Amino acid sequence: MSSQKKHRNALASEKSPYLLQHAHNPVQWQAWSEAAFAQAKKENKLVLISVGYSACHWCHVMERECFEAEDVAALMNKYFINIKVDREERPDVDHLYMTAVQLMTQQGGWPLNCFTLPDGRPIYGGTYFPKQQWLQLLQTLAEVHQNDFAKVESYANKLAQGIKQAESFIPAEKKDETPNKEILQQYAENFSKRFDTKNGGSMGAPKFMMPNNYLFLLRYGHLTQHPHLLKQVHLTLQKMAQGGLYDQLGGGFARYSTDEKWKVPHFEKMLYDNAQLISLYSEAYMQSKNPLYKEAVYRTIAFVKRELTAINGGFYSALDADSEGKEGLYYIWTKEELQSILGNDFAVFSDYFSVNEKGYWEQDYYILLREKTENEIAIKHQIPLETLQKTIACSKEKLMAVRNKRVRPGLDDKIVASWNGLMCSALCDAYQTFLEPDFLQLAVQNAQFIQQNMIDAQGFLYRCHKETTYIQAFADDYAFVIEACIKLYGLTAQPHWLAQAEQLTETMRLVFLDKQKNMFYFSGKETVDTLSKKIEIHDNVLPASNSQMARNLFLLAKITGTTSYEDLAVKMTKQILHEIPQYPSGYSNWALALLQHTFPFYEVCIVGKSVDEFMQQLQAHYQPNAIFVFSKTASDTALLKGRYKEGETQVYVCHNRVCKAPLSSIEEAIKQIK
């Protein structure tokens, strides 16, 4: 990023760290606005929409090569209106122009550069361009626009139609089709064809973690007692936690692995990845009791608390991949550095963290990762296991002290509602598994921050916060914050969290719901409607907003007794049934929703004076298809109403709105659930 300050463009007044990184480029950047397009129409110029995010390595490379160059800027300023977009602030803009570029080039990624007519219709696009190719492209497009506008507009019209078709959602509900286990069986079979049974994950590289995929396989494998699926889940989780993808010193996961062995990460750390992985590893620990998973959860939460937590209780978005202009420099080590710092402990440490040909990366640098078990290393070095663990812990402290003095990767300090919802949910999941009070306290603080700072007096949620709150929320923001509120209610029994979930759900139905299609649009009032209004269906690195709302509505219906919630959840899920097995990695959250409808789902109510003890005992048993609610006193919540008896503690196990006789024995309750 440029340190030059002789230039200053309109981005200098923005809040996004990514936009501010470009505020001193010689390019006359503008933020996304109606005014920018009005200027393009007035001056009859093409528009460049350049999309990226602060932790994007190749975005920084293209900035250095192109956007900081005076000759490039001169061409861009002369012939184009130049708009910079932070994809994390405006996912609607990113969705739209990513679709256009994928239609044109059959590939996508960031930086995303899309050229449009003054009304926003795209005509050409791509991702990263080296300087000379970029200069040639600018010149060519400017000439074509001036000399052959009819051809350009004809192509723009055809592409606009293609975008509308690609973005459209046509309900495919068959009235006689109902959710069934055969769909899930086919889904799991199709998914297993892509398993990498040696390294975990799916075959090939790069490898993305895709936590939602493995959350489904864990739950489905457990419910069906499917050893092959469970084996693949645990292989994947172990390999990820032992690989270079995971920060072995400081905790937390990088965005993805560039190779098939989880060795070399793309070093940026995203809040949303780490949140989902905390949830996944917490649940996997409950199912397996693998101590590696507990370590991964605790140390990842420690990383988030240390490096991504604001004083106000919000969570920051990301850490950059680069520092001092080199990717990963903050995290990697030379052998000489390690020997100098660790002295006599280096031999044990180097075996433990593969400072050898396994961990070697490039230019004499090593990535710390684990290949051998602690027992193997203890036996090799003829030391007790406890001595080994103390040596490694001491070595980590020494290295962290040195690392903390290095130039840190850039921090994206904006607070995004959807990602905060995911992290709040993750802390709830970790608390449910490990009963660590600090986890629940962090979750409550974060939810209170959202409630007090990102929801206005009319009940509308906002997407971003940095000093002030800005940009109206999108469907994913609502979906993940609602999920967090439901989980907080289940852990605290405080009715205001349930009320908040219901209020946000009603706002969603008012602002986003297409009542004919029974799906939620991604955008509400503040939207890109030049070409299309997206209904987000496909699960990706983040679950789709609609699949998450289908799951939320189902749970809210069980707790509140609101049948319209469950009716909508069923309609949404039925419309996707035929798609789920065809593209497994793109429908894993829908498959989780389908689990709720096809396997027995239990509502477990605990009421009375000893609810804390009962809750802890019940939740110690892995029950992936159940929701737990409790109250120490009488409650007006539909699922709990009329169940309280003074001086007693009782457990009600309910299924399909029918509850069995109350129980005073935890063992009997567990038998009923199983």
N, C-alpha and C positions, 0 to 999 in steps of 0.2 A: 504494500500500500504506500502511496506517495506521502512523503513528508513535506512536500512543497506546499506553500500557502499563498503563492502569488495569484492563484485562481480561486474563485469562489462562485459556486452556482446555487441554484434554488434548493438543492438538497441540504444545504447548511442549516435550514430551519426544521428539518425532519427529526424524528425521534429514533427511528430504526438505526442500529449500529451499522447495518449493511449499507443503507443509503448514505449515512454520514461518512462512510469510508470513501465515497465517491464525491464528496462535497467540494473537494479541491482539485478535481480533474479539470483539464481545459475544456472538456465536453460540457456543453450547456445543458446538463441534465435537468429534468423536471420530475417530480413525483407524479404518480397516476392521478389524473384529475380531468374533469370535464373541460377545464380551461385549456389544458394541453391540446386536446383534440379540436377545440374551437380555434386555437391558434393555427393548427395544421390545416384546417379548412380555409381559414382566412388567407394563409400564405400559400395554399395549394402545395403542401409538402407531404412526402411520405413520413410515416411515423416509425421509429424504432422502439420496440418494447423489449427491454433487456432485463431479464429476471434472474435473480440469484439469491444467495443468503450468506450470512456473515462467515459461517464455518466452511464455505465451499472453496476448496483448494484451487480448482481451475478457474473459478471466478476471479480470484486474486491474480492468477497468471495472466488472464486476458486483460485485466485492468492494467497491469504493469506494461504489457506488450502493446496494447492498443489505446486504452482510454486515457493513459497518461502522456501519450505521444502527441505533440503539437500538430504534426502533419495529418494524423488521423482525425484529431478533433476538428481541424479546419474543414475537412470534408463533411464530417457528421453535422457540424453546425450550419454549414452552407445549404445542405440539401435535405436535412431531416429535422423533425422534432423528436428529441431524444428523451425517452421516459425510462427511468429506473424503477424497478419493482422488487420489493422484498417479498419473496414467495411465502414467507411465514406470516407476514402481515396480511397479504392478499392472496390466499389460496385460490380464490375464484378466478382471478386474473391468470394465475399460473395454470390452473386446470384448462382454461380456455385455449391459451396459446400453446401449451404443451400438446394438446390434442391436434392443433393445426400443424405443428412441426412434425409430430409423429405421422400424420397423414401424408405430409410432403416428403419425409425422409425415411420413414419406417424406424426411426429411433428418436430418443429424447434424452434429456439430462440437463445439467446446469454447468455453466451459464446457459440460459435459454435466450436466444436472440431471434425475435420475430419482427419482420417488417410488414407494415399494414398501410392501407389507404387512410386518408384523413378521418374516415368514419369508423376505423378499427377493424375493417375486414383484412385478414392477412393475405399476403401475396408471396412471401418467401421467409424461410427461417432455417435455423440450425442451432448448434450448441457452441462449442469452442471454435474460434477461428484464429489462426496465427495472423500476425500483422499484415503481411503482404497479401494473403488471401482476403483478409478483411477490407483492405484498401481497394482491391480489385472489385470486390462485391459492391462496395459503396458506390463506386464509379459506374458500374454496370446498371445497378438498380436506378440510380438517378437519371441515367440516359434513357433507359427503357420507359420510365415514368413520363419523361418529357416528350419522347418521340413516338411512343406506341401505347398511349393510354388505353385505347380500346381493347388491346390484347391483355393488358394488365387487369382491367376491370372484368373482362370475361373470365379470366382465371380466378379472380377474387370471388366472383359469384359462384363458380363451381366449387371452390374450396369451402365457401360458407355453407353450401348445401351439404357437403361432406361432413362438416363439423356438426351441423344440426342432426344428421343421421347418427353420427358416432355418439353424440351426447344424449340423444333421446332415449327415453325409457318407455317401452311398450309393455303394459301389464300382460302377463302370460298365465294368469290364474285359470286353472281348469276347475270348474265348480265341483266336480266329483273327485278331485285329487286332494288327498289329505296327507299331512306329514307322516312319514313312516320310516321304520328302521332300515328298510332295504336301501333307501337313498343314502343313508349314512354309511352303510356297509360298502356300497359302490364307491362312495366318496373316498373312504379309507383305502380301499383296494387300489383305486387310481392314484392316490397320493403316494402309496408305498412303492409304486413303480419308479419313482424318482429318488428314492432313498439312497444316500451315500452311506453304505453300511460299514465303511472303514473309518471315515472321518466325521460322521454325523451330518445333519442337515441334508440338503438336496445335492444331487450330483452337479459337479462343475464349479466354476469360479466366474465372477466373484460370489462370495457367500454372504447373504444378508440373514440376520437372525430370525426375522419373522416370528416373533413370540406367539402371536395369536394362533399360528399353525400348530405349534407344539402344545399350546394350552388345550386346543381341541383334541389332539391325539392323546394327550395325557388323560383327559376326562373320558374320552370314548374308550381308550384302552383299558382304563380302570373299570368302567361300567360293564364292559363286555368281557373282561378278564382276557384280554388279547395280548399275549406275551411278546409277540413280534413288534407291535406298535409301541408298547411300553419300553422295550429294549432300545428301540430307535430314539425315542424321546430322551431317555437317560444317557445314551451314548452322545447325543447332540449336546445336551446340557453340560456333561462332563468335559467334552472336548472344547466347548466354548469357554468354560470357566478356567480351563488349564492353558488356553492358547494365548497368543499375543494380542488377540482381539480384546482380551480383558486386561486392564491395567493391574498387573500383579503387585505393584507397590502401593498405589493410591486408591485402588478400587474403581469400579465403573467400567462400562463397555464402550468401545469405539463404534462407529456407525456400521461398518461392515468389514469383512475380510477380503483382501484382494486376491487371495489364493484359496485353494480348496481345503487347506489344513487349519484354517483359523489362525494362521501364523502372523501374516503381515496385515495390520489393520489399515483402513483409511482413518487417520487418527482423530478426526473430529468426534466429539462426544456430544450427543443430543439428549436433551431431557426426556423426550418421548420414548427413545429406545430403552434408556435405563429404567424408566418407570415401568414399562411393560415387562422387562426382564425381572425386576424385583417381584412383580406379581407372579410371574411364571415360576421362578425359583422358589418362592415361598410355598406355592401350591405343590410343586414337585417334592419339596422337603416333607410336607405333610403326608404325601403319598408314600415316600421312600425312606425318609429319615436319613438321607445322605448328608453327612456333615459338610461336604464341599459346598452344597447348596446354601446352607446356613451362613457359611463364611462369605459367599458371594453376595447374599442379601445384606448382611450387616455392613460389609465393606463398601458396597455400592451406595447404600443409604448414607454411610459416613462421607463418601465422596460428594454426594448431592448436598448434604448438610454443610460441608466445608467449602465447596466451590460454586454451588449453584443456588444458594439460598439467600434471599434478600432479608434485610433487617425487618421488613414489614410482614414477612411470612410468605411472600410469593416466591416462586422458583424461576430462576433465569433460564434462558432457552438453550444455550449451547456454548461449548468451548471450541475454538478454532483448531484445525488440523496443524496449522503452521505456527512456528515462532522463529524469529530472526530469519525469515524468508525460506525456511526449510521445513518440509513436512515431517512431523513426528519428532523433531529435535528435542523437545521437552522430555520425551519419554525414553529415549534410547541411550545406550552406553557403549563406550569402548571397553575392551578388556583391561586396558591400562588404568582407566578411571576406577573401575571396580576393584582392581588389585590394590590401588593406592588407598582407597577408602576403607576397604574391608580387611586388609592385611591377612592374617592367618585364617580368617573365616572364609576367604575367597574360594578355597577348594570345595568346601561344602556348598557354599552358595551357588557356585558355577554348575555343580551337579544338579542342584535343586531347581535352578531356573534356566538350565540348558544354555549356558554361556559356552557354546561349542558349535559344531557345524549345524546342529539343529536350530539354534537361535540366531545364527549369523544372518545379517540382512544385507548390508552394502556399506562400502567405504569404511570398513573396520568397525561398524556399529552392530550391536546385538539387540534383539528384542527379547525381553524376558518372557519365558513361557515354561510350562511344566510338561515333562514326558514321563518321569518316573514317580512311583509312589514314595511317600515318606518312609515307609518300612524298607523299601529297596535301598534308599539313600542311607538310612541309619545303619543298615547291615553292612553296606559297602565301606562306610567310614568308621565302623566299629564303635558307634556311640549310641547311648540310649535315645529312644524316640523323644523323650522330654527334653534332652539336651539339644537335639536337632531343632526342635520347635523353638526353643529359646534363642538359639543361634540365628535362625532365620528371622525371628521377630526383631532381634537386635540389629541385624544387617539391614532390614527394611527401614528401621528408624534412622539409621545413619544415612542411607541413600535418600530418604525423603527429606532429611535436613539439607542435603546438598541440592536436591532437585528443586526445593522451594526457593533457592537463591537464583535459579535460572530465570531467563526471560520467559514469562508465562505466555501461553497461547491467548489469543484475543477472546474476550468474553462477550457474548451477545446477551446484554442485560435487559432486554425487553421481556415482559412477562406475558405469556400467551395462555388464554383461558383454557383451551382444550388440553394443552400439555400439562397445565397445572391440575386439571381434573384427573388426568391419567396418573400423575404423581401422587395426588391425594388418595386415589383409589389404591395405588401400590402400597402406600404406607398403611392403609387399612388392612390390606391383604397380609402384609408382613406382621402387623400386630395380631391379627387373628391367628396366625401360625405360631408366633414366638412369644406373644404376650409381653412384649417390650414396651413399657409405658411411654418411652420417648417417641416411639413410632406413632402412636395415637395422638400424642400431644402435637407433633409436627403436622399431622393430617388436620387436626382441628384448627390449628393456627392458620394453615393455608386456606381452609374452607372459609374461615372467618374473614380473611383478607379478601377473597373473591366476593363474598357476600357484601362486605362493606365498601369495596372499591370498584368492583366490576359489574355490579348489578344496579341499575338506576331505580328511581322512585316508582317508575311505572312497571318494573319487573323485567326490563330488557337487559340482556347480558351484553357485555362488550368484549371484544377479542383481545385487545392489547392494553398493557399498562406500562408506562415508563414516566414517572413523575405525575402524569395524568393518565386518564383512561381514554382510549380512542379506538375507532373503527367498530361499527356494530358487529356483533358476533355472527358466526356462520353456524350451520347445523352441527358440525363436529364439536364446536365449543359447547353448545347446549348439551349435546349427547354425553360428553365425557364429564361435564360438571354435574349433570343429573345422576350419572352412575356413582360419582363420588358421594353425593348427598345421600343416596340410597344406602351405600355401604356405611357411612357415618351413622345413619339412623340405626342400622343393625347392630353397631358396636356400642353406641352410647344410649340408645332408647330415648334420645332427646327429640321430641316431636317437631321442633322447628326445622330439623334437617329433612324430615319427610315432607313437611309443608313447602320447603324450598324446592325440593325435587318436583312436587306436584305443580307448583307455580310456574317453574321453568318449562315443564311439559305442556302446560296450557298455553304459554306464550309460543312455544314451538308449533303447536297445533294451529294457533291463530295466524302466525306469520309465515310458516314454511310448508304447511301440509297442502298437498294437492288431493282434494277429497275424491276426485274421480280415479286417480291412479293409486290412491292409498299409499303414497310415499311422500317423503319430505324433500323439498328442494334444498340445495346446498346453501343458496343465498336468499336473504330476505330483502329488505328495502334497499340497502346499500349494495348494489349488485352490478355485475357486468351483464347487461341484457342486449348488447349490440347484436350478438349472433344467437345465443342460446342461453337457457337457464338450466343448469345441470342438476340432475338427480343422481346423487352419488350412490353407487351400488357395489362396486368392487372393493373388497378388502385388500389392503396393501400393507406397507410397512406400518401404517395406521389402519385400524378397522374403519370401514365405511360408516358414515354418520347414520345411514338408514339401518344397517345391521345392528348397530349399537342401540338405536332407539327401539328396535324390535325387542331386544333383550331387556331394556329398561322398562318398557311398557308391560311386558310380561310380569316382571317382579313387582312393579307398582300395583298391578291388578291383584296380585296375590296378597299384598299387604293391606291395600285400601279397600278391596272389594269392588273397585270401579270396573264394571264389565266392559265398558267401551274401550278401556286400555287393552284388555286382552283380545277383544275382537279385532282391534287394529293391528296388534302384534301378529295375530294369526293370518290376517289378510296380507300383511307385508311379507311374511315368511312363505306363504303359499305361492306368491308370485315369483319366488326365486327357486322353488323346488327343483324345477327341471334344469336349472343352471348349476346347482351346487356340485354334482359329481363331475361335470365337464372340465372345470378349471379349479381344482382343489385349493391351490394357494391363493386364489382370488375370492374365495367364499368361506374362509375358515370361521369368521365370526357369525356368518349366517348358519354355518353348521353347528356352532355352539348354541345359537337360538333354537335350532331344530332339535338339539338334545333335550331342551326344556319341554318340548312338545311330545317327544316320542318315547322317552324313558320316564318312569315314575318320578314326579317332582314333589318334594315334601316341603310343607311350611311347618316349621318347628317353633312353637311358642313356649316360652318359659316365663312363668309368672309367680312372683312371691318373694320372700325375704332372702333366699339363698341363690338368687339368679346368677350372681357372678361365678360362684363355684360350679353350678350346673352348666353354665355356658362354656366354661373352660373345659370341663370334662367332655361335653358333647362335641365341641369343635376340635378336640384333639384327634377325633376320628375323621378320616377323610371322607367327606360327603359332597361330591361335586354337583349333585342335582338336588340341592336343598337350600332354603333360606332360613336363617335363624333370626327371630325377633324376641325381645324380652321386655318385661316391665316389673319393677319392684312394687308398684302400686296399681291401682285401677287405671285403665287406659281407654280412651275413646277411639283408638285406631281399630279398624274393622276386625283385623285378625286377632286382636287381643281383647276386644270388648266383652265384658261379662265373664271373664275367666278368673279374675282375681278373687282369692279367698284369704282373708286375714290370718296370719300365723302359719300359712302353708306355702310350700313351693311345689308347683305342679308343672309337668311337661305335657303339652298337647302335640301330637303328631297328626298333621292334616294332609290330605291329598284330594285334589279336585273338589275343594270347598267342603269336604267332609272330614271331620276330626274324630279320631278314636277317643276312647275314654281317657281321662287324664291319668298321668302316671307320676309317681313320686320316686321312681327308681330310674337312674341314668341308664343302667344296663338294659332295662326293658325298653326304654326309648330307642336305644341304639339298635336293638333287635327289630323294632318296628320299622325303622328307617331302612335297614338293610333288606 
